[in-house]
Amino acid sequence: MSTEGNQGEVGRMLARLREYVEHETPTGEADALNAFADRLVARYTELGGTARRVPSATGDHVVADFPGRGPRADEPPVLFLGHHDTVWPLGHVDGPMPWREQDGIVHGPGVFDMKGGLVVLETALALVADADHRPVRVVVTADEEVGSPSARELVAEQSAGVLAAFGLEPPHPSGKLKTSRRGSSRVRIEITGREAHAALDPGSGVSAIDELIDQLTAVRALVATYEQVLCNVGTVSGGGRTNVVAGSAVAELGFRFVDPDTERAVLDAVRALQPIRDGARVKVSVISSRPAWQPSAAVEELLAKVAAAGRTVGQEVGGRAAAGAADTNLTGSLGIPSLDGFGPIGQGAHASHEQIQGADLPNRAALVAAVITEL
């Protein structure tokens, strides 16, 4: 592609991306997510696919199938996984994180994680419209940022019979793809105590907050016995007034695991937590869980094929393990050869400086198009 043509492609992709970023889609905001799902269904239909919304109470998912062309029309499909929810609340783009382009860097809520990847995919689908290729299946989930609790079965169902799965999440900072991911689980610890006047009758009370603090300390000690387990206490809330012994408290924790056995052992131990104080009650719930996607020979073989496809468009492709989790955790754990990180290069996922390199958009689209036509 000429420099002028490349700049034109960048401009077109950025225009589409701006539309997507300014249509904010926080996880759980069903109306916003469903309206965005309608955009995707219309776009995928325009590109020649058969697309539909899959109902979910917290926001609908999107599934689209694109037929193969030529002698490869009956080959097994490749699966592309994306999501349209973001971590940012409504109004963020009009407030602290406006769409902004400066010196080739593009900022905005969801631009990196992962609406840039959605634009990469649809551009690639347009590029291969007249080429021979195997069928393509697309699943875009609406609750990936909280572990895809309502989409897990859908992803597994749509993975059946595919040749390979490819995630549209951001790549490593160098542009390398992701060849494995840690397992990820979200856990809620709920404490019920007993309220009482904190000065007149403190002995009648059972502090749910004190109990929660001790339970979190116990979890910290448990995690410390494993070298590669990560645990983040993401939210803590409870109580109501300083002169009332807290009657309830809750915390949500995020765990990361490198292998299924460790995940099972840690989660079993957390589920088995017992009250320390007489009269306190402890309830542990696993809100969502993504299994570890571990390295394998099949993934290395797939990476070699993708690298060969990349060379047809002048790109050198590499890959390595990643700490973060995504929907490719599920396909990878199911034994489906998977790679992730086909979105544009950038930085700042879940951070106020979230950004991408605008010029990388057509590069990633060319790579995805080569994967579709060459595999």
Phi, psi and omega per residue, in radians:
M1 nan 2.389 3.124
S2 -1.193 2.844 3.102
T3 -1.029 -0.745 3.129
E4 -1.116 -0.730 3.127
G5 -1.154 -0.682 3.129
N6 -1.120 -0.740 3.115
Q7 -1.112 -0.646 3.100
G8 -1.135 -0.704 3.104
E9 -1.135 -0.726 3.091
V10 -1.018 -0.793 -3.132
G11 -1.069 -0.755 3.140
R12 -1.149 -0.732 -3.123
M13 -1.197 -0.661 3.110
L14 -1.169 -0.629 3.105
A15 -1.101 -0.752 3.106
R16 -1.151 -0.749 -3.123
L17 -1.107 -0.684 3.119
R18 -1.075 -0.724 3.074
E19 -0.993 -0.769 -3.088
Y20 -1.209 -0.718 -3.122
V21 -1.190 -0.697 -3.113
E22 -1.334 -0.213 2.935
H23 -1.609 1.567 -2.999
E24 -1.252 2.482 -3.035
T25 -2.454 1.215 3.102
P26 -1.143 2.561 3.053
T27 -0.948 2.302 3.089
G28 1.589 -0.259 3.095
E29 -1.473 1.474 -2.953
A30 -1.016 -0.748 -3.092
D31 -1.093 -0.772 3.137
A32 -1.156 -0.728 3.135
L33 -1.147 -0.711 -3.118
N34 -1.183 -0.662 3.092
A35 -1.137 -0.661 3.088
F36 -1.200 -0.674 3.085
A37 -1.024 -0.666 3.083
D38 -1.081 -0.674 3.075
R39 -1.040 -0.796 -3.112
L40 -1.152 -0.755 3.119
V41 -1.029 -0.772 3.130
A42 -1.110 -0.732 -3.109
R43 -1.189 -0.776 -3.141
Y44 -1.150 -0.612 3.073
T45 -1.139 -0.741 3.105
E46 -1.050 -0.567 -3.123
L47 -1.498 0.056 3.054
G48 1.773 0.141 -3.138
G49 -1.649 2.932 2.978
T50 -1.844 1.941 -2.973
A51 -2.144 2.651 -3.139
R52 -2.687 2.720 2.990
R53 -1.558 2.442 3.070
V54 -1.897 1.985 -3.000
P55 -1.067 2.461 3.021
S56 -2.646 2.452 -3.052
A57 -1.063 -0.555 -3.089
T58 -1.687 0.087 -3.124
G59 2.419 2.333 -3.031
D60 -1.389 2.542 3.042
H61 -1.584 2.951 3.134
V62 -2.229 2.340 3.030
V63 -2.167 2.349 3.111
A64 -2.425 2.469 3.082
D65 -2.139 2.263 3.106
F66 -1.974 2.167 -3.094
P67 -1.167 2.629 3.016
G68 -1.256 2.916 -3.139
R69 -2.220 2.582 3.034
G70 1.210 -2.646 -3.057
P71 -1.181 -0.145 -3.108
R72 -1.773 0.170 -3.017
A73 -1.083 -0.488 -3.077
D74 -1.752 0.144 3.114
E75 -1.306 2.791 3.098
P76 -1.023 2.536 -3.108
P77 -1.343 2.823 2.876
V78 -1.740 2.580 -3.084
L79 -1.941 2.292 3.027
F80 -1.965 2.301 -3.095
L81 -1.986 2.283 3.069
G82 -2.495 3.140 3.024
H83 -2.570 2.645 -3.131
H84 -1.962 0.033 3.038
D85 -1.516 2.690 3.100
T86 -2.260 2.965 3.141
V87 -1.515 -0.065 -2.986
W88 -1.663 2.399 -3.128
P89 -1.269 2.814 3.075
L90 -1.017 2.477 3.133
G91 1.599 -0.111 -3.094
H92 -1.161 -0.624 -3.098
V93 -1.243 -0.384 3.084
D94 -1.648 -0.013 -3.114
G95 -2.103 -1.882 -3.004
P96 -1.334 -0.250 -3.078
M97 -2.279 1.118 3.140
P98 -1.218 2.738 2.981
W99 -1.037 2.282 -3.104
R100 -2.626 2.323 3.061
E101 -2.057 2.193 3.133
Q102 -2.603 2.110 3.096
D103 0.945 0.691 3.090
G104 1.450 -0.053 3.123
I105 -1.764 2.308 -3.067
V106 -2.009 2.216 -3.108
H107 -1.970 2.698 3.040
G108 2.701 2.709 -3.098
P109 -1.173 2.065 3.140
G110 1.560 -0.006 -3.079
V111 -1.127 -0.583 -3.104
F112 -1.695 -0.696 -3.075
D113 -2.199 1.573 -0.090
M114 -2.548 0.776 -3.121
K115 -1.234 -0.418 3.004
G116 -1.058 -0.690 3.100
G117 -1.129 -0.621 3.107
L118 -1.136 -0.702 3.118
V119 -1.195 -0.644 3.074
V120 -1.020 -0.817 -3.090
L121 -1.113 -0.847 -3.072
E122 -1.173 -0.534 3.061
T123 -1.176 -0.726 3.100
A124 -1.099 -0.708 3.119
L125 -1.085 -0.641 3.081
A126 -1.179 -0.651 -3.122
L127 -1.141 -0.547 -3.074
V128 -1.713 0.149 -3.027
A129 -0.962 -0.612 -3.083
D130 -1.863 0.172 -3.103
A131 -1.783 2.709 3.028
D132 -1.258 2.343 3.116
H133 -2.879 2.823 3.068
R134 -1.265 2.886 3.091
P135 -1.071 2.704 3.137
V136 -2.193 2.306 3.060
R137 -2.044 2.467 -3.107
V138 -2.230 2.316 2.994
V139 -2.202 2.146 3.099
V140 -2.055 2.009 -3.044
T141 -1.651 2.764 -3.044
A142 -1.848 -0.050 -3.109
D143 -2.427 0.576 -3.113
E144 -1.096 -0.597 -3.060
E145 -1.197 -0.213 3.047
V146 -2.046 0.402 3.041
G147 1.683 0.144 3.116
S148 0.949 0.800 -3.119
P149 -1.069 -0.601 -3.131
S150 -1.588 -0.139 -3.064
A151 -1.890 -0.103 -3.031
R152 -1.015 -0.857 -3.129
E153 -1.123 -0.649 3.129
L154 -1.103 -0.795 3.138
V155 -1.070 -0.770 3.134
A156 -1.105 -0.741 -3.131
E157 -1.100 -0.791 -3.094
Q158 -1.329 -0.185 3.096
S159 -1.429 -0.265 -3.064
A160 -1.059 2.216 3.038
G161 1.399 0.091 -3.118
V162 -1.444 2.699 3.088
L163 -1.249 -0.740 -3.071
A164 -2.845 2.838 3.096
A165 -2.114 2.430 -3.114
F166 -2.256 2.216 3.134
G167 -1.640 2.511 -3.110
L168 -1.717 0.283 3.076
E169 -1.161 2.919 3.093
P170 -1.073 2.649 3.069
P171 -1.464 -3.140 2.943
H172 -1.087 2.789 -3.120
P173 -0.936 -0.512 3.127
S174 -1.380 -0.176 -3.052
G175 1.707 -0.101 3.136
K176 -1.156 2.616 3.105
L177 -1.370 2.966 -3.104
K178 -1.887 2.173 -2.989
T179 -1.843 -0.138 3.051
S180 -2.900 2.838 -3.121
R181 -2.499 2.639 3.017
R182 -1.170 2.645 2.949
G183 -1.229 2.677 -3.072
S184 -2.442 2.254 3.107
S185 -2.336 2.472 3.059
R186 -1.908 2.256 -3.052
V187 -2.203 2.395 3.058
R188 -1.952 2.253 3.055
I189 -1.942 2.032 -3.127
E190 -1.948 2.277 -3.131
I191 -2.027 2.315 3.001
T192 -2.002 2.138 3.096
G193 -1.946 -2.504 3.103
R194 -2.528 2.179 -3.103
E195 -1.316 2.594 3.072
A196 -2.850 2.870 3.088
H197 -1.197 2.241 -3.009
A198 -1.245 -0.300 -3.141
A199 -1.960 -0.722 -3.051
L200 -1.408 -0.547 -3.072
D201 -2.584 0.903 -3.064
P202 -1.097 -0.500 -3.113
G203 -1.187 -0.329 3.109
S204 -1.441 -0.244 -3.094
G205 -1.599 2.797 3.008
V206 -2.255 1.942 -3.034
S207 -1.319 2.000 3.082
A208 -1.186 -0.545 -3.141
I209 -1.217 -0.781 3.094
D210 -1.071 -0.704 3.119
E211 -1.107 -0.731 3.135
L212 -1.111 -0.735 3.119
I213 -1.020 -0.760 -3.133
D214 -1.187 -0.638 3.103
Q215 -1.155 -0.692 3.107
L216 -1.167 -0.607 3.059
T217 -1.118 -0.688 3.104
A218 -1.133 -0.685 3.101
V219 -1.125 -0.726 3.115
R220 -1.042 -0.757 3.129
A221 -1.127 -0.671 3.099
L222 -1.087 -0.849 -3.108
V223 -1.089 -0.582 -3.113
A224 -1.135 -0.279 3.121
T225 -1.459 -0.087 3.119
Y226 -2.055 2.259 -3.043
E227 -1.196 -0.615 -2.972
Q228 -2.049 0.401 3.059
V229 -1.680 2.289 3.067
L230 -1.871 2.494 3.100
C231 -2.454 2.233 3.101
N232 -2.180 2.158 3.028
V233 -1.432 1.826 -2.994
G234 -1.489 -0.652 3.126
T235 -2.462 2.566 3.051
V236 -2.459 2.327 3.071
S237 -2.632 2.790 3.113
G238 2.815 2.936 3.103
G239 1.210 -3.057 -3.127
G240 -2.624 -0.774 -3.093
R241 -2.399 2.653 -3.123
T242 -1.240 -0.327 3.131
N243 -1.749 0.249 3.099
V244 -2.188 2.206 3.022
V245 -1.056 2.228 -3.018
A246 -1.105 2.237 3.137
G247 -1.625 -0.228 3.140
S248 -2.655 2.667 3.082
A249 -2.797 2.657 -3.101
V250 -2.605 2.560 3.055
A251 -2.391 2.569 3.015
E252 -2.049 2.326 -3.056
L253 -2.131 2.570 3.032
G254 -1.995 2.208 3.137
F255 -1.959 2.598 3.039
R256 -2.252 2.383 -3.055
F257 -2.323 2.585 3.122
V258 -1.622 -0.302 -3.106
D259 -2.621 2.704 -3.078
P260 -1.097 -0.624 -3.112
D261 -1.119 -0.765 3.112
T262 -1.138 -0.740 3.106
E263 -0.977 -0.833 -3.107
R264 -1.086 -0.774 -3.100
A265 -1.128 -0.777 -3.114
V266 -1.185 -0.815 -3.112
L267 -1.143 -0.640 3.080
D268 -1.086 -0.716 3.140
A269 -1.175 -0.676 3.121
V270 -1.193 -0.723 3.095
R271 -1.059 -0.483 -3.064
A272 -1.532 0.100 3.137
L273 -0.970 2.407 -3.138
Q274 -2.077 2.620 3.123
P275 -1.029 2.521 3.066
I276 -1.630 -0.558 -3.100
R277 -1.762 2.450 3.022
D278 -1.087 2.285 3.129
G279 1.633 -0.186 3.095
A280 -1.539 2.615 3.069
R281 -2.158 2.426 -3.108
V282 -2.120 2.221 3.089
K283 -2.169 2.179 3.136
V284 -1.992 2.237 3.128
S285 -2.226 2.336 2.995
V286 -1.548 1.903 -3.033
I287 -1.313 -0.746 3.099
S288 -2.692 2.706 -3.111
S289 -2.616 2.195 3.031
R290 -1.948 2.192 -3.124
P291 -1.206 2.723 3.068
A292 -1.133 2.390 3.024
W293 -1.841 1.905 -2.995
Q294 -1.691 2.742 3.104
P295 -1.049 2.636 3.129
S296 -2.725 2.821 3.080
A297 -1.120 -0.598 -3.137
A298 -1.121 -0.661 3.110
V299 -1.199 -0.711 3.112
E300 -1.098 -0.673 3.091
E301 -1.133 -0.730 3.109
L302 -1.117 -0.737 3.125
L303 -1.044 -0.683 3.115
A304 -1.092 -0.689 3.120
K305 -1.190 -0.697 3.112
V306 -1.177 -0.644 3.087
A307 -1.096 -0.693 3.091
A308 -1.126 -0.709 3.090
A309 -1.113 -0.697 3.129
G310 -1.074 -0.627 3.140
R311 -1.145 -0.419 3.114
T312 -1.213 -0.312 3.088
V313 -2.038 0.386 3.032
G314 1.299 0.458 -3.123
Q315 -2.069 2.462 3.023
E316 -1.697 2.133 -3.036
V317 -1.998 2.285 3.047
G318 -2.288 3.132 -3.139
G319 -2.791 2.763 3.051
R320 -2.787 3.004 -3.093
A321 -1.154 2.766 3.125
A322 -2.304 2.650 3.139
A323 -1.493 -0.586 -3.079
G324 -1.276 2.798 -3.141
A325 -1.909 2.774 3.132
A326 -2.832 -3.049 -3.126
D327 -1.168 -0.348 3.066
T328 -1.198 -0.283 3.004
N329 -0.972 -0.729 -3.081
L330 -1.223 -0.848 -3.129
T331 -1.109 -0.724 3.125
G332 -1.096 -0.717 -3.133
S333 -1.225 -0.387 3.091
L334 -1.426 -0.018 3.127
G335 1.531 0.144 3.097
I336 -1.461 2.161 3.108
P337 -0.949 2.172 -2.999
S338 -2.390 2.587 2.999
L339 -2.445 2.594 3.133
D340 -2.284 2.966 3.072
G341 1.686 0.532 -3.128
F342 -1.536 0.019 3.053
G343 -1.285 3.091 -3.101
P344 -1.295 2.702 3.078
I345 -1.152 2.451 3.117
G346 -3.064 -2.690 3.111
Q347 -2.883 2.961 3.009
G348 1.502 0.523 3.056
A349 -1.004 2.291 3.126
H350 1.123 0.345 -3.129
A351 -2.222 2.760 -3.053
S352 -1.172 -0.313 3.122
H353 -1.686 0.349 -3.141
E354 -0.833 2.322 -3.032
Q355 -2.830 2.797 2.996
I356 -2.312 2.847 2.975
Q357 -1.548 1.929 -3.056
G358 -0.979 -0.664 -3.090
A359 -1.175 -0.274 -3.112
D360 -1.429 -0.257 -3.101
L361 -0.975 -0.919 3.141
P362 -1.165 -0.499 3.081
N363 -1.089 -0.806 -3.128
R364 -1.207 -0.596 3.091
A365 -1.139 -0.702 3.101
A366 -1.110 -0.680 3.115
L367 -1.140 -0.800 3.138
V368 -1.100 -0.700 3.103
A369 -1.086 -0.695 3.117
A370 -1.156 -0.671 3.093
V371 -1.064 -0.749 -3.107
I372 -1.134 -0.697 -3.053
T373 -1.516 -0.480 -3.001
E374 -1.675 -0.493 -3.102
L375 -1.301 nan nan
